Amino acid sequence: MAFPHPPRSGSPEFQPSDEALAGQEQDAVLGRRLGLSRRQILAAGTGIAAAAALPAFPRQAAADGPLIRDSKRGIILYTVRDAISRDPLTTNLPSGFRRVLEALSEIGFERVEFAGYRQHANAEGGADLETVEGARLLRRWLDDNGLRAEGNHGFIPSSWPLTQADLDRFKRTLEIAGILGLDHMGTGSDPTSSAYKADWDVAADKWHQLGAIARQAGGTKLYTHNHDAAYNFLLDSGPPDALGRPTRSSGIRRLEYFLKITDPKYVYLEMDIYWAHVAQHRFRTFTAPDGSVQTDVFDPVAVVRPVERRFPLFHAKDGRSNPANANGYDMVPFGTGDIDYAAFFRELKSGHHYPMYEQDNAPGGTADPGQSLRFAELSYDNMSALRR
């Protein structure tokens, strides 16, 4: 992708005729019927009509279809946070929510996940869009670019029991989610950072109540995003320590326990597939109640498969194997690492998941300010290339 972008429709420099607009709409409708992305539609141009006249694809073509449909491919905006937060007065690169959403749409993404609603103060709409007016502005930009917001890493109360101030803020967050059309709302943190069963019991009570509030407020599904520590073993047995806490494990992992004790109507999860593979690398043994050391290698997809509906979102973050890294992997653009995403998605049956490309280290800083959007394009292409 070349930056800056050419004028877009609706700008003073670009005003298509009524005939051109009608033709574009016909192409878009036909393209959707053929299963083409926006970028494929643009590339095909007038050739779409000719494609429609071709014979129907043979039945076996479905088996060779994309593992992630174009309507499911997404990106969490944390990956391009540098572009969203930079000053548009100092660069020709896409800056702020409006221009970055345009750029992501041009790449081909159809889904986005917010990581908060702040941008540079000089960007259109101002610095803080976490208001009713700001949400309406964001929704208009999403709609203008054919994008759908699927989630947000936003405010989940940390206090428990809830204070009135936290409850009021949580309800405002849900109101904003409703304006944006979010089906899901969550957090970038684990339900608790504790290793102890009692703390996970408390976390489950908290998430049940918050999930019920979200459901009653309009049906938004509340999700927790998980890192590697959540897949470590739960301390739930054995002789107590000096504070009376358990020191050994029955072998169940923390998040698996959380899944068992929470109601699927109210509590959902977003697996970060990279961090799940880090857990596979790091957490392989536990001390059983009898004091013996047991080995149990974590299988991320085995956690998801029995309860797929509870994992509406994934973070599709890739890693290249590196034994020198304590995590076992270095973060890299999607499709350029060693995590077998094709095998992971082939194991899933429902097709209802939204994989959101994420790369924590995508921003290139002042040395390469366009890097995160280039990585987004590369990663989109690699997501598109995955086949059944």
C-alpha positions, 0 to 999 in steps of 0.5 A: 500500500502506498501512503498517502492514499488517493482521494476517496469518494465523497472528497472534493477531489473525487466526485463520481457520476451517478452512472459510476456510483450505480456501477460500483454498487452493482459490482459490490453486490455481485462481488459479495455473492461471489465471496470477494473482499472489497480489495478483490472487488476493486482489483477485478473492476469491470471483470466481475460481471464476466466472472459471474458468467463463468460456470459454477465452481465444482463441489470440491472447491468448498474444501479448498476455501479460505479457513477465515472468511473475508467477513471474519478477518479483523484487526485489533487497533492496538496493533496500529496504535502509533498511527491512531495516536500520531499528529496528523499535522506533522505527517502525510501518513494515515493518522487518527481513527478516521484515516486509519479506519479508511486505510484498514478498509482499503487493505481488506479488513472488515472487522476491527476491535478497539483498544480504547477510544483515544487518539491524537488531539489534532485528529478529527473529533479530538483526543477522547472519543469515549463519549456518546458524541464520540461513539456516534462519530466513530460509528459513522466512520465505521459505516462509511468504510464498510467496517464492523466493530466486534469488540473493545478492550475497555473498562471492566471494574477492578473493585469488588464489590462494585462501587456505585462510581464503577457501576455507573462508568461500566453502564456508560461503557455499555451505552457506547458499545451499543452505539458502536454496535459491539456484539462483544466488550471486554478487557485486555487482562485476565480475570485475576492474576492470582494462582489460587482457587479462592481468587478465581472463585471470586473472579467468577462471581464478579464476571457473572454479575458484570455479564448479567448487567451487560446482557440486560443492557442490550445483549453485549457479550462480556469477554476476558482476554487471556495471556500465558499466566492464565494457562498455568496450573491452579493451586488448589490442593496440597499442604497449606503455606504459612497463610493457609493457601494451597501449594499444589495442583490437581492438574487443572489450569486456571482458565479451564477452571474458570470456564467450568465454574462460569455460566456460558450465558454471561462469560466469554473469552478471547484466546490470544493464540500466541500467548496460549502457545507461550503457555504451551512452552512455559507451563509443562509440569505441576506438583500433584497433591501427593508431591510428585511432579507431573507433566502435562503439555498444554494444547490450546485448541483442545481448550477451545474445541469443546466450548467453541461458542465461548470463544467468539474472538481470537487474537491471531498473533504469530510467533517465530520460534526462539529458544533464547526467548523465555517465551519460546517465540518472538512476535512477528507479522501473521503468517511469517512465524512458526505457529501452525494457524492452518492446523488450529483453525482446521480443528474448529467446527463452528466458523463463528469466530473472529480472528483479530490480527495483533502484533504488539511490536508492529509500530516502527517508531520514528525510524519507520512510521509506516511499518504497522500498516504495512505489517497489517497489509502483509498479515491480512494477505497471509490470513486470506491465504489460509486454506482448508 
